[in-house]
């Protein structure tokens, strides 16, 4: 007798939007913005281990599949695209080889340096 068995369903990873919606958010920093644009630089924090992130601004996906490295991934946002108050969320797409997913975000506003060490897991962004 031969028994037919359906092949296993492929595992479909969640989308960045699904990750955003399913995780709690933690406020890490507040940064005042002035000038004509805001420039944010994202680096892998500590050891380069394959961390990948997605960035959301005010709930909308800006970038996905950003591989964090020692060299910066730079995001430049015109002030005209920003509201009076904005929320940027970093979502870990993976944990790299050394969990959790960590990144360093650096920006300069009016000559002042702002840093935020961001940590994201499967439960929080």
N, C-alpha and C positions, 0 to 999 in steps of 0.2 A: 504494500500500500504506500502511496506517495501522498504526503500531506502538503498542501500549498500554504505557505506562510507569507504574509505581507511583509515587505521590507520595513525596517524601522524608519520612523519619520525622522527626517534630518532635524538636528537641533538648530533653531533659528535664534541667533543672539538678539537681545533687545536693541531697539533703535536708541540713539542718543535722547530723543524726546521721551521715550518710555523710561529710560534711566532717570532723567530729570524729574519726571512726575512721580516715580516710585521712591525717591530718596528724600530724607530730611535735609534741610539746608541750615548751615551754620554761618553766621556773619563773622568774617575774619577781619575786615578793615573797611573804613570809610575814607574815601579820597575826594577832596574838593577838586573840582575841575574848572579851569579857566583857559582862555586863549581860543584859538581857532580849531584845535584838534586835541585828542587824547591819544597818546601812544603808550601801549602796554607791551612789555616784553615778558615772555614765559620761558622758563628754563626748567630742566629736571633738577630737583633739589637733591643735594648730596650725591648719591651714586647714579650714574646713567644706567638704567636697568630696563629700558623698553616701555616706560610709562606712555600711555596714549590718552589724550583728553578730547573733550568737545567743549566749546564755549558758547554760552547763551547770554544774550543781552535782552533784558526785559521779557524773558520767556521765549524769545525767538532764537533759533539755532543760527549762530554766526559761522562757526567752523566746526568740522568734525574730523576725526582721525588725525589729530595733531600729535606727532611723535616728539616727545620732549627730549631735548639734547642739551649739550653744554653750550651750544650757540642758541641764541634767542629765536623764538617764533614771535614775530612782531605783528601787533594788531594796531592799526591807526584808524581812529574813529573821528570823523568830522563832528564838531560841536553841534552843527545843524541837525545831525541825526540823533542827538541825545535829548531826553526829556529833562525836566528840572531835577528829578531824582531817578536814578537808574540802578538796576540790579544786574551784576554780571555773576554768572554761576559757572564754575569749572566742574565738569562731570567726568569722572574717571571712566574710560572705556575699557580699561584693564588695570591690573595691579602690578604690571611689570614683573620682574623676577624677585623683587623685594617689596612685599606689601608694607604699608598702603601706597597708593599712588600719591606722590608728592611733587609739587611744583613751586617754583619761586616766581612771583610776579613782581616786576619792577616798573615804576613809572616816575616821571619827573613832572612836577607842576610848579610853575613859577620858580624854577631853580631848586626846588626842594625834592629830595628823593623819598619815594614811598615804596615800601616793600611789604609784601604779604606772602607768608608761607602757607600754601594751600594744600590741604590733605583731603583726599576723597577715597571712599571705600564703596563697597557694594550697597551700603546703607545710608551714606551721607555724602553731600556735595557742599 
